[in-house]
Each structure stands twice: as C-alpha cells, then as structure tokens.
Amino acid sequence: MKRKKWVVARSDKDFAVQISQQLGVDPFAALLVTSRGFENIDDIDAFFDSDAPLSLDPFSIKDMDKAAERINRAIDDGEFICVFGDYDADGVTATALLFSYLEARGANAIRYIPDRVTEGYGLNAGAVEELADRGVSLIVTVDNGVSAIEEAKRAKELGISLIVTDHHKVGEILPDAEAVVDPHREDCPSSFKEMSGVGVAFKLVCALEGGADDMLIEEYGDLVALGTIGDVVTLTGENRIMVRRGLRLINDDPRPGIAALMNAAGVGDKVFNASSAAFTVCPRINAAGRMGSAHKALDLLLCEDAEEAAALADEINSMNSLRQKTETDIFASAVSMLNDNPEMMNDKIIVVSGEGWHQGVIGIVAARITERFGRPCIVISCDGETAKGSCRSVEGFSIYDAIEAVSDCLEHFGGHTLAAGIGIRSSRIAEFRKRINEYAAGIEMPFALQKIDCRLLPSSVNLELLSSLSLLEPFGSGNQQPSFGLFGVRIEDVSGLSEGKHVRMNISKNGTRIGVVYFGMPEKRFPFGRGDIVDLAVNLDRNVYNGEERISVIVKGIRPSLTDEEKVLSSISLYEKFARGEKLTPEQARRLLPERELEVAVFKSIKNKPLTDNYCEMLCVRLGDDGSKLAAITAVVEIMLDMGILALDGENSVYVPQNPPKVNLEDSAIMKRIKSFI
C-alpha cells in the first residue's frame, strides 16, 4: 500500500458565517467553499447560483469570427463539409454536436473519426487525401488539429479549406489554416482557457448563431456536459455552468442515445450527476473508441430511435466489458513485471512495456499503476519495431516536461502536465527508461496527495450532510467531491466483500459506531485489523436500497494514527533513494543502519504476526515508534528477506518461514552498502 501525503485544508469559520448569512447558503456548504480557497463573495455567489448565465463571449476566442464566417459561407454555398473528430468521449460528443447542428442548418456535411489503432490521434494525411477524393472542400476539426502542421499543408495542396478547433496546448508553429480556434493560443484574449474540445465546438456553434449561448445550451448542453466531464477539464467558471445546465437536461429529458446508455449502465432510474457521467456513461463512450469503433458511440449519440439506440447501447456495453477485462489483464502483467524487477519498481518514473498490449487501454493502466505506486508511470505497447506509450503523473511533477527533456529518444510526443502520449521505436525503450529517470534524478519527486476538506466525527455523518454537499455539485477536476477526515477512529471489525475484492469495516469513536467500505482494497492485502487506531479519508454518498435511503461512507485513504506524518514521509524518501542506488550522506546512512535491538524486535514482531502487504509503517506502530525509525525498519525487513530469514507470500505479505537459516546479517549486501556510506 503506497503512502500518500495527507493535506488538510484550512477553513475560515468566520467567513463561512458571513457567506451563509449574506447569501442564504447552507452553513456547512459555506464552510467547505472557504476550504477551497474562495475569497470573493461575488465569486462564491456565482458558484452557488444554479441559474447562472453563460458569460464567455464566443468571439473573445481568437479566430472565432473567421471560423464562423467561413463555415456560414460554406453552408450557404452548399459546400461539402467534413467534421473531423476524435475517438474519446470529448471528441465524440464534439463531433456529434457540430454535425447535428450542421444537419439542422441543412448543410451538406459528413463526419469522420479516425481509427485509434490504424490511424492514431488527430488529422492524418491519409484521411485528408480520402476526403479530397470524396469531394470535401472544407474540413472542420474538433478536439484536435492544433498540432497537424504537415496535414494542414497537405490539405492546402489538395485545395481543401481547413478550420481547426481544439483545446490542447499549442506548439511554436500553428497549422496553416483559415482559422485556428484554440483558447491556449498565446494571442487569444479569451478570459477562460480551460474548455474541453466539445466546449470549444459549442462556442463555435454559438458564434455561427451570432452568440446565442443560453438558447443553444438548452439544445446541446447534454453533449457538452458529457464531453467536458469525460475529458477531466476543470469544472469551474464557464465549464461549471455548462455542465450543470447539461446535467439538468439529461435528468429532465435525455436524448434517446444517452437514455439508452444510462439504462445499459444501470443508472437509468437514478439521479444523473457528474459522478454518474464520469464512472458509467463516459467510460462506455470511450470504450467504443478503445475496443471497437468510435463511430458506434457517435451513431448512438445521434440516434433518434429508442429501439435502435438500445441495441447500440448494448453493443457498446459489451465493448466496455471487454475493455475492463483487457485492462485488468495488462495491469496484472505490468505489476508482475515490476515485482520481478525491483530496479524498475524503485525508479522515480516507472516505465513498463509489453508486446501487443492493447493501445486502447494503456492510458487507464498507467493511471492505475500511478495510483498503486504513487509515482509517474509510462505504459508502452509494442507492435514489432514501433511502440506507443501513455504517461500519467502525480500532482507537482510535469510528465510533459520530463518526456520533452528526452524527446530525442522519441518519434513524437504530446500532452499535458499530468498526462501525455509518446511514439517510440521498440529498440529504444530501455534507453528511454534510463534517460527519463536520469532527468528525474535531480528532481524531488512529490508524494501523491490525499486531500482532506475538513475533519468530521463519526457522530456527524448523516444524510443531512449530503443535502449540503449537493450544493457544491457538479464535482470533477477543479471541484473535487469533498473528502472528509475521520481521525483517530478504532477499527472494530474487518470483513471482505465480493469474494475479498473489497473491504468493509466498522469503526468507532467516542461511543459512535459506523460502517465504511474500501472499494478496490483486497482483503488479503489490507494491513490493518481489529483494534488498530487509524485515520480515514472518506467520501460520502447516497445509497437507496429497498426504498430506504442511507449514507454510504467510502474510504479513499487510510493511515495509522500513531505515527508522525513528516517523519514517515522523510523515512520513505530516504529508503527509496537508497534503493535506487543513489549516494547517501553519512548522516543518512546512519538513519538507515539498524541496531541489533531493532533487528530482534522486527523479527519477533513478524514471527508473532506476519506483516501484511509488506507495510512497514505498521511495524512502527507495533514497536511503539512514531516513524523516526521507519527507514531502518524497512532496511531490516529487506535485509532479512535478502538473507532468507523472512519470506514473501503471493500477496506480498512478509512472514517467518519454517526453519529459517542461521546467518549473520552483517554479511548482507544491503548492510554492507549502507555501511559503505559512513
């Protein structure tokens, strides 16, 4: 279990009282917004205003006027227009939005989404040539195109006009197009930069209609909401307003395709919120592009017949099941590879590769590995001599900067601070892994964060809190679902759910006992037990069962209460530095060097009770240490494992084998290396 750094936000109770009284806002909701950095009463008023109007002028985005003029002229002249999209939820919804608008205008239009495997991301020369052969005279990209420099040249050579609408980072050179509409252009005066691809496409439609934002959001807000949530852009400012309005549409009267997908996902009879979109509908739209054809998802969103929509939704649901299995298999292979290669496990940036790994899911696998091990990860799928990789990072470390620093190893790359993609020759993967970790060696790798909005007592957990929390929705990037800290609670009992795939606990404090669930934590790898005093980071959710409404307490993080956070994190960083083979100072080496008394205490503790999931922080608790000796305790465990005095089982738990060998720990290579620095 990888340790995170716990960060408890500061709230301003006096300001919360002012907000509550002045704006008539629920007191608890007011307290939570103060913990999220709000300082201006007008901004808070706008945040809570469920009927806030859209305020971003479409024409404030650079080149929007040029794009609107050219497209309107093409519609009027009957030109053959192609909407060129992308295969993820953002790209599919953006394509559906612009294409359906053009259809409603009577335009001569088609839609095109490239195949993820055979064509890859974005505008490509082959597609441009095909569209030219079909007589297309205007291509409008959505959610892609800003990096299509060569493709834009090819379009011009073939006499095709090109309009780019995108939201990705802009390079030094813009494509040679009639308009490049991207808020990230340095010369773009727009006050809001963080729109999704479908958000930019929506603003284009508004511009085509002369700026009628509030009218058009009632027509296309559902698509905007799904794409914006699916692309994990910040749900603040204009995005928050568009998503809130769009979710309202979906709940009131969903279009047939969305209703069918909700039913297939099992959420058709429930209130649909941002979490519903993020965890049920958007993954299924993505699955079509990952495992089959994104055109299936596009056809579904454009479908107007309920029966046809239901059939398409079932087909996409099957693709999602295949996606889940494929993802699980690759994740297991990657983790097994790391377990078999400790030097890879200890790298600051984890790089794993496999022949034939499905390119459609390696991004999800990279995200899961980053979550499991708390460090950036790059998962690479090899196809003979060529390979493609997906990169994910932790907050505070730019994976984009890292791959840019070693880009001479790559065929191509692109992305953002926390997520990126690469193309590479298979023969250069080992070099790439070495080089990118050399880059990271000079950077202090941050711990993944466990953020806490505020502390709660178990006695305060009730359904009334959920009503307060609903005022902060929609939740997503930039406005995460609040996490609460239940500190110093006692575990009363632990049991497994779904054949041990998840953990259920009863916890107590000050006479109040409540149940909590830790999804995704296998029972066999859960390092805590009855009587342990722990801190929990939890989300609260509503659960309706047999008509009875209850509150669900969902664990997102756990740590021992009896250790010191800074000492624990410092010790972990020190041991990881040693494990990577970096040079230590004499003082650091002395912190690692275990005393005989500690060696005996560790052995006796593990003999008495195996160490679940090799979670050495629990040894600190057992031995009465506050984390000061965690580095040395970890060293003892690794030395004894190396010498055969301890062993690991299939669940990564440490135990004393029968008849352990009698050895001198001073002979351990690990012990000798520690002493070499003193």
C-alpha positions in Angstrom: 0.0 0.0 0.0 1.6 3.2 -1.2 1.8 6.1 1.2 0.3 9.4 0.3 0.9 12.8 1.9 -2.2 13.9 3.8 -3.1 17.6 3.4 -5.9 19.0 5.5 -7.4 22.2 4.0 -7.8 25.3 6.2 -11.3 26.7 6.5 -12.4 30.1 7.7 -15.4 29.7 10.1 -16.0 33.5 10.4 -16.0 34.0 6.6 -18.3 30.9 6.3 -20.8 32.5 8.7 -20.7 35.7 6.6 -21.3 33.7 3.4 -24.2 31.8 4.9 -25.9 34.9 6.3 -25.3 37.2 3.3 -26.1 34.7 0.5 -28.5 32.4 2.4 -26.2 29.4 1.8 -26.2 26.3 3.9 -23.6 26.8 6.7 -21.7 23.6 6.0 -21.6 24.2 2.3 -20.3 27.7 3.0 -17.6 26.3 5.3 -16.5 23.9 2.5 -16.0 26.7 -0.1 -13.7 28.5 2.3 -11.5 25.4 2.4 -11.3 25.6 -1.4 -9.7 29.0 -1.5 -12.7 31.2 -2.3 -12.2 34.7 -1.0 -14.5 36.9 -3.1 -18.2 37.0 -2.1 -19.3 37.6 -5.7 -17.4 34.6 -6.9 -19.0 32.5 -4.2 -22.4 33.8 -5.2 -21.8 32.8 -8.8 -20.5 29.4 -7.7 -23.8 28.6 -5.9 -26.1 30.2 -8.5 -27.7 27.2 -10.2 -29.2 29.6 -12.9 -26.0 31.5 -13.6 -25.9 32.6 -17.3 -23.1 31.7 -19.6 -20.8 34.7 -19.8 -17.9 33.8 -22.1 -18.3 35.7 -25.4 -17.6 33.1 -28.2 -15.9 35.9 -30.3 -13.4 36.5 -27.5 -11.6 33.4 -28.7 -9.0 34.2 -31.3 -10.1 33.4 -34.9 -13.7 32.5 -33.9 -15.0 35.3 -36.2 -13.0 33.9 -39.1 -14.2 30.4 -38.5 -17.9 31.4 -38.2 -17.8 33.5 -41.4 -16.1 30.7 -43.4 -18.5 27.9 -42.2 -21.6 30.1 -42.7 -20.5 30.8 -46.2 -19.9 27.1 -46.8 -23.4 26.3 -45.6 -25.0 28.9 -47.8 -23.0 27.8 -50.9 -23.7 24.1 -50.3 -20.0 23.1 -50.0 -19.2 19.6 -48.9 -18.1 19.9 -45.2 -16.5 17.3 -43.0 -16.5 17.4 -39.2 -13.2 15.7 -38.2 -13.3 14.5 -34.6 -11.5 12.2 -32.1 -12.3 8.8 -30.6 -12.6 9.7 -26.9 -15.7 11.0 -25.1 -14.7 14.6 -25.7 -14.1 14.1 -29.4 -17.2 12.0 -30.0 -19.5 14.5 -28.2 -17.9 17.4 -30.0 -18.4 15.7 -33.4 -22.0 14.8 -32.6 -22.7 18.4 -31.5 -21.2 20.2 -34.5 -22.5 17.6 -37.0 -26.1 17.7 -35.7 -26.0 21.5 -35.8 -24.9 21.5 -39.4 -27.5 18.9 -40.3 -30.2 21.1 -38.6 -28.9 24.0 -40.8 -29.3 21.9 -43.9 -25.6 21.8 -44.6 -24.0 19.2 -46.9 -21.9 17.6 -44.2 -20.4 14.3 -43.1 -18.5 13.2 -40.0 -15.1 11.4 -39.7 -13.4 9.9 -36.6 -10.1 8.2 -37.2 -9.4 4.7 -36.0 -7.3 4.6 -32.8 -5.1 1.7 -33.9 -4.7 2.1 -37.7 -4.7 5.9 -37.9 -4.0 7.2 -34.4 -4.9 10.5 -32.9 -5.9 13.6 -34.9 -5.9 14.7 -38.5 -3.8 12.5 -40.7 -2.6 12.8 -44.3 -4.3 9.6 -45.5 -7.7 10.8 -44.2 -7.2 14.2 -45.8 -6.5 12.6 -49.2 -9.5 10.3 -48.8 -11.8 13.2 -48.0 -10.4 15.1 -51.0 -11.2 12.2 -53.3 -14.8 12.3 -51.9 -15.1 16.0 -52.8 -14.8 17.6 -49.4 -13.9 21.3 -49.7 -13.9 22.2 -46.0 -12.6 20.3 -43.0 -13.5 21.5 -39.5 -11.6 19.7 -36.8 -13.0 19.3 -33.2 -10.9 18.3 -30.2 -7.8 18.0 -32.5 -5.8 19.7 -35.2 -3.6 22.3 -33.4 -0.5 20.1 -34.0 -1.4 19.0 -37.5 1.2 21.1 -39.3 2.0 18.7 -42.1 -1.6 17.6 -42.5 -2.7 21.2 -42.9 -0.1 21.7 -45.7 -1.4 18.6 -47.4 -5.0 19.9 -47.2 -3.9 23.1 -48.8 -2.1 21.3 -51.6 -5.4 19.4 -52.3 -7.4 22.6 -52.3 -9.3 21.8 -49.1 -10.0 24.7 -46.7 -9.2 23.8 -43.0 -10.6 25.2 -39.8 -9.1 24.0 -36.6 -11.0 24.0 -33.3 -9.0 22.5 -30.4 -8.2 22.9 -26.7 -4.8 21.3 -26.4 -1.6 23.0 -25.8 -0.3 25.0 -28.8 3.2 24.5 -30.2 5.6 27.1 -31.6 4.0 26.8 -35.1 0.3 26.9 -35.8 -1.1 24.9 -38.7 -1.7 26.8 -41.9 -5.5 27.0 -41.7 -8.1 29.6 -42.4 -8.8 29.8 -38.7 -7.2 28.2 -35.6 -9.6 28.4 -32.7 -7.9 27.3 -29.5 -8.0 29.3 -26.2 -4.4 28.2 -25.5 -3.1 30.4 -28.3 -0.8 33.0 -26.8 -2.5 35.7 -28.7 -6.0 34.6 -27.7 -7.7 37.2 -25.4 -10.3 34.9 -24.0 -10.6 35.1 -20.3 -11.3 31.4 -19.8 -8.7 28.9 -21.2 -9.7 25.6 -19.8 -12.6 24.4 -22.0 -12.8 20.9 -23.4 -12.9 20.2 -27.1 -16.7 19.9 -27.0 -16.8 23.2 -25.1 -14.9 24.9 -27.9 -17.2 23.2 -30.5 -20.2 24.6 -28.6 -18.8 28.1 -28.6 -18.3 27.7 -32.4 -22.0 26.8 -32.8 -22.9 29.8 -30.7 -20.7 32.0 -32.9 -22.4 30.6 -36.0 -25.7 31.7 -34.4 -24.4 35.1 -33.6 -23.7 34.4 -29.9 -27.0 32.8 -28.7 -25.3 30.8 -25.9 -28.2 30.5 -23.4 -30.6 29.3 -26.1 -28.2 26.8 -27.6 -27.1 25.3 -24.2 -30.7 24.0 -23.9 -30.2 22.2 -27.2 -26.7 20.8 -26.8 -25.9 21.1 -23.1 -26.2 17.3 -22.6 -23.4 16.7 -25.1 -21.3 19.5 -23.6 -21.7 18.1 -20.1 -20.6 14.5 -21.1 -17.6 15.6 -23.1 -16.4 18.1 -20.5 -16.7 15.6 -17.7 -15.1 12.9 -19.9 -12.1 15.0 -20.7 -11.5 15.8 -17.0 -11.0 19.5 -17.5 -11.6 21.8 -14.6 -15.3 22.1 -13.6 -15.0 25.8 -12.7 -16.1 29.0 -14.4 -17.8 28.6 -17.7 -17.4 24.8 -17.6 -19.2 24.5 -14.3 -22.2 26.5 -15.7 -22.3 24.4 -19.0 -22.0 21.1 -17.2 -24.6 22.0 -14.5 -27.1 23.1 -17.2 -26.3 20.0 -19.3 -26.9 17.6 -16.4 -30.2 19.2 -15.8 -31.2 18.4 -19.4 -30.1 14.8 -19.1 -32.2 14.4 -15.9 -35.3 16.1 -17.4 -35.4 14.7 -20.9 -32.3 12.7 -22.1 -31.9 12.2 -25.8 -32.5 8.6 -26.9 -28.9 7.6 -27.2 -27.9 8.9 -23.8 -31.0 7.4 -22.2 -30.2 4.0 -23.7 -26.6 4.2 -22.5 -27.7 5.1 -19.0 -30.1 2.1 -18.9 -27.3 -0.2 -20.2 -25.0 1.1 -17.4 -27.7 0.5 -14.8 -28.2 4.2 -13.8 -31.3 5.0 -15.9 -33.6 5.1 -12.8 -31.2 7.2 -10.7 -30.4 10.9 -10.4 -27.7 11.5 -13.0 -24.8 13.7 -11.8 -21.2 14.3 -12.8 -20.0 11.1 -11.0 -22.6 9.1 -12.9 -21.2 10.5 -16.1 -17.6 10.0 -15.1 -17.9 6.4 -13.9 -20.7 5.0 -16.1 -21.6 6.8 -19.4 -18.2 8.4 -20.4 -16.2 5.2 -19.9 -18.6 3.4 -22.2 -18.3 6.1 -24.9 -14.6 5.8 -24.5 -14.7 2.0 -24.7 -16.2 2.2 -28.2 -13.1 4.1 -29.4 -10.7 1.9 -27.4 -12.0 -1.5 -28.3 -14.0 -1.2 -31.5 -15.1 1.9 -33.4 -15.9 5.3 -32.0 -18.5 5.6 -34.8 -20.7 3.3 -32.8 -20.8 5.8 -29.9 -21.2 8.6 -32.4 -24.2 6.8 -34.1 -25.7 6.3 -30.6 -25.5 10.0 -29.7 -27.1 11.0 -33.0 -29.7 8.2 -32.9 -33.3 9.3 -32.6 -35.0 5.9 -32.4 -35.2 4.4 -28.9 -35.1 0.8 -30.1 -32.1 1.3 -32.3 -30.4 3.2 -29.5 -31.0 0.4 -27.1 -29.3 -2.1 -29.5 -26.3 0.2 -30.0 -26.0 0.8 -26.2 -25.9 -3.0 -25.5 -23.2 -3.4 -28.1 -21.1 -0.6 -26.6 -21.8 -2.0 -23.1 -20.2 -5.3 -24.3 -17.2 -3.4 -25.6 -16.9 -1.8 -22.2 -16.8 -5.3 -20.5 -14.1 -6.3 -22.9 -12.2 -3.1 -22.1 -12.4 -3.9 -18.4 -11.0 -7.4 -18.8 -8.3 -6.3 -21.2 -7.3 -3.5 -18.8 -7.2 -5.9 -15.8 -5.1 -8.4 -17.7 -2.5 -5.8 -18.8 -2.4 -4.2 -15.3 -1.7 -7.6 -13.7 1.1 -8.3 -16.3 2.6 -4.9 -15.6 2.6 -5.3 -11.8 4.0 -8.8 -12.1 6.8 -7.4 -14.3 7.5 -4.8 -11.6 7.5 -7.4 -8.8 10.0 -9.5 -10.8 12.3 -6.4 -11.5 12.8 -4.4 -8.2 15.1 -2.0 -10.0 12.1 -0.9 -12.2 9.9 -0.7 -9.1 12.3 1.7 -7.5 12.6 4.1 -10.4 11.3 7.6 -9.9 9.4 7.2 -13.1 8.0 3.7 -13.8 8.3 2.6 -17.4 6.8 -0.8 -18.4 6.3 -2.3 -21.8 4.7 -5.3 -23.4 4.3 -6.7 -26.9 0.8 -6.5 -28.2 -0.7 -4.7 -25.2 -3.9 -3.1 -26.3 -3.2 0.6 -27.1 -6.8 1.5 -26.2 -6.4 0.8 -22.5 -2.7 1.5 -21.7 -3.6 5.0 -20.5 -6.0 3.6 -17.9 -3.4 1.0 -16.9 -0.8 3.8 -16.5 -3.3 5.7 -14.3 -3.9 2.6 -12.1 -0.1 2.0 -11.7 0.4 5.6 -10.7 -2.4 5.3 -8.1 -1.0 2.0 -6.8 2.7 3.1 -6.5 2.3 6.8 -6.1 4.7 7.8 -8.8 4.6 8.8 -12.5 4.2 5.8 -14.9 4.6 5.3 -18.6 3.0 2.1 -20.1 4.2 1.3 -23.6 2.6 -1.1 -26.1 5.0 -2.6 -28.6 4.0 -3.7 -32.1 7.1 -5.1 -33.6 9.6 -2.3 -34.2 7.2 0.5 -33.3 5.6 1.3 -30.0 3.2 3.8 -28.4 3.0 4.8 -24.8 0.7 6.6 -22.4 2.0 8.6 -19.5 0.4 9.6 -16.2 1.9 11.6 -13.3 1.3 12.9 -9.8 0.4 16.4 -8.9 3.6 18.5 -8.7 5.6 16.7 -11.4 5.2 17.5 -15.1 5.4 14.3 -17.1 5.3 16.5 -20.2 8.5 18.4 -19.2 10.1 15.0 -18.5 9.4 13.5 -21.9 10.2 16.7 -23.6 13.7 16.7 -22.0 14.4 13.3 -23.6 12.4 13.8 -26.8 15.4 12.9 -28.9 14.6 9.3 -27.9 11.1 9.6 -29.3 9.3 9.6 -32.7 6.7 12.0 -31.4 5.0 13.1 -28.2 2.4 15.4 -26.9 0.1 16.1 -23.9 -0.2 17.9 -20.6 1.4 18.2 -17.2 -0.3 15.1 -15.8 -0.9 13.1 -18.9 0.9 12.6 -22.2 1.4 10.2 -25.1 4.5 9.1 -26.9 5.6 7.2 -30.0 9.0 5.4 -29.8 11.0 2.7 -31.6 10.8 -0.5 -29.6 14.6 -0.8 -29.7 14.9 2.5 -27.7 12.6 1.7 -24.8 15.5 0.7 -22.4 17.4 3.9 -23.3 14.3 6.0 -22.8 13.6 4.4 -19.4 17.3 5.1 -18.4 17.3 8.7 -19.7 14.0 9.8 -18.3 15.0 8.6 -14.8 18.3 10.4 -15.1 16.2 13.5 -15.8 14.1 12.8 -12.7 17.1 12.1 -10.5 17.7 15.7 -10.0 14.1 16.5 -9.0 12.5 15.9 -5.7 9.6 13.6 -6.5 6.5 14.7 -4.7 4.2 12.3 -2.9 0.8 11.8 -4.2 -1.6 13.8 -2.2 -4.5 12.7 0.0 -6.5 15.9 0.3 -9.0 16.5 3.1 -11.5 19.2 3.0 -12.3 19.1 6.7 -12.4 16.9 9.8 -15.5 15.0 10.9 -16.5 13.0 13.8 -18.4 9.7 13.1 -21.3 11.1 15.1 -21.6 13.9 12.4 -22.0 11.6 9.5 -25.7 11.7 8.5 -28.0 12.2 5.5 -28.3 16.0 6.1 -24.7 16.4 5.1 -25.5 15.1 1.7 -28.0 17.8 1.1 -25.3 20.4 2.0 -22.8 18.7 -0.3 -25.2 18.7 -3.3 -25.0 22.5 -3.4 -21.3 22.2 -4.5 -22.0 19.9 -7.4 -21.1 19.2 -10.2 -17.9 17.5 -8.9 -14.9 16.9 -11.0 -11.5 18.3 -11.8 -11.0 21.6 -10.1 -14.0 21.0 -7.9 -13.5 17.5 -6.5 -16.1 15.7 -4.4 -15.3 16.7 -0.8 -13.1 14.3 1.2 -13.5 14.2 5.0 -11.1 13.1 7.6 -12.2 10.7 10.3 -9.2 10.9 12.6 -8.2 8.6 15.4 -11.0 6.0 14.9 -10.8 2.5 16.1 -11.4 -0.5 13.8 -13.9 -2.7 15.4 -14.0 -5.4 12.7 -12.9 -6.1 9.1 -14.6 -8.3 6.5 -14.3 -8.9 2.8 -16.8 -8.0 0.1 -17.3 -9.6 -3.4 -15.1 -12.6 -2.6 -12.5 -10.4 -0.9 -12.1 -7.8 -3.7 -13.1 -5.0 -1.3 -13.0 -4.4 2.5 -15.9 -3.5 4.8 -15.1 -2.1 8.3 -17.0 -1.0 11.3 -15.2 1.9 13.1 -15.9 3.8 16.3 -15.0 6.9 18.2 -16.5 8.5 21.3 -19.2 5.8 21.5 -20.4 6.2 17.9 -20.0 3.3 15.5 -20.4 3.5 11.7 -19.7 1.2 8.8 -17.4 2.1 5.9 -16.3 0.4 2.7 -12.9 0.5 1.0 -13.5 -0.4 -2.7 -10.6 -1.9 -4.6 -8.7 -2.8 -1.5 -8.3 -6.7 -1.5 -9.0 -8.2 1.9 -5.8 -10.2 1.8 -3.7 -7.1 1.2 -5.4 -4.9 3.9 -2.7 -4.2 6.5 -5.0 -3.2 9.4 -7.1 -5.2 11.8 -9.4 -5.1 14.8 -8.2 -2.7 17.4 -6.0 -0.6 15.2 -6.3 3.2 15.6 -6.4 4.8 12.1 -7.1 8.0 10.2 -9.6 7.6 7.3 -10.1 9.9 4.3 -13.7 9.3 3.1 -16.3 10.4 0.6 -19.9 10.5 1.4 -22.6 9.2 -1.0 -26.3 8.5 -1.1 -27.4 4.8 -1.3 -31.1 3.8 -1.8 -31.8 0.1 -1.1 -35.4 -1.3 -0.9 -36.7 2.2 -0.9 -34.7 3.2 2.2 -32.2 6.0 1.8 -28.9 5.6 3.6 -25.5 7.3 3.6 -22.5 5.4 2.3 -19.1 6.1 3.7 -16.4 5.3 1.1 -12.8 5.1 2.1 -10.3 6.8 -0.2 -7.3 6.6 2.1 -6.1 5.2 5.4 -3.0 5.6 7.6 -2.0 4.7 11.2 -2.9 7.5 13.6 0.0 6.8 15.9 2.9 7.8 13.5 4.2 11.2 12.6 3.5 12.2 9.0 6.7 14.2 8.3 8.9 11.5 9.9 7.2 8.8 7.9 7.5 10.6 4.6 11.1 11.5 5.2 12.0 7.9 6.0 10.2 6.6 2.9 12.1 9.1 0.7 15.4 8.1 2.3 14.9 4.4 1.8 13.7 4.9 -1.8 16.8 7.0 -2.5 19.0 4.1 -1.2 17.0 1.5 -3.2 17.6 3.5 -6.4 21.4 3.2 -5.8 21.9 6.9 -5.1 24.7 8.1 -2.9 23.9 8.8 0.8 25.5 11.2 3.2 27.0 9.6 6.4 24.1 11.1 8.4 21.5 9.5 6.0 23.3 6.1 6.2 23.3 6.2 10.0 19.5 6.7 9.9 19.3 3.5 7.7 21.7 1.4 9.7 19.7 -0.8 12.1 20.8 -1.6 15.6 20.9 -5.2 16.9 18.0 -4.5 19.3 15.8 -3.3 16.4 16.6 -6.4 14.3 15.5 -8.6 17.1 12.3 -6.6 17.7 11.4 -6.7 14.0 12.0 -10.5 13.7 9.9 -11.2 16.8 7.0 -9.0 15.7 6.8 -10.6 12.3 7.1 -14.1 13.8 4.2 -13.3 16.1 2.1 -11.7 13.3 3.0 -11.6 9.5 3.4 -8.2 8.0 0.5 -7.8 5.6 1.4 -6.3 2.2 5.0 -5.6 3.4 3.5 -2.4 5.0 6.4 -1.4 7.3 4.7 1.6 8.8 2.6 -0.9 10.8 5.8 -2.3 12.3 6.4 1.2 13.6 3.1 1.1 15.4 3.7 -2.4 16.8 7.2 -1.4 18.0 6.0 1.9 19.6 7.9 4.1 17.1 6.4 7.3 15.6 8.0 6.8 12.2 11.5 8.0 13.1 12.9 4.5 12.6 10.8 3.6 9.5 13.8 3.8 7.2 15.9 1.5 9.4 12.9 -0.9 10.0 12.4 -1.1 6.2 16.1 -1.9 5.8 15.8 -4.7 8.4 12.9 -6.3 6.6 14.8 -6.1 3.2 18.0 -7.4 4.7 16.2 -10.4 6.3 14.3 -11.1 3.1 17.6 -11.0 1.2 19.1 -13.4 3.7 16.1 -15.8 3.7 15.3 -15.2 7.4 12.0 -13.7 6.2 9.9 -14.6 3.1 7.1 -13.2 0.9 3.9 -15.0 0.0 1.8 -14.5 -3.1 0.0 -11.5 -1.5 3.3 -9.7 -0.8 3.0 -10.4 3.0 6.1 -11.0 5.0 6.4 -14.0 7.3 9.0 -16.1 9.1 9.4 -19.4 7.2 9.8 -22.8 8.9 13.4 -23.4 9.9 14.9 -20.0 8.8 18.7 -20.2 8.1 21.1 -19.1 10.8 23.0 -16.3 9.1 25.0 -13.2 10.1 23.1 -10.1 9.0 26.4 -8.3 8.7 27.1 -10.4 5.6 24.1 -8.9 3.8 25.0 -7.0 0.7 22.4 -4.4 1.7 24.0 -4.0 5.1 27.5 -3.6 3.6 26.2 -1.0 1.1 24.7 1.1 3.9 27.9 1.0 5.9 29.9 2.0 2.8 28.5 5.5 3.1 29.5 6.0 6.8 
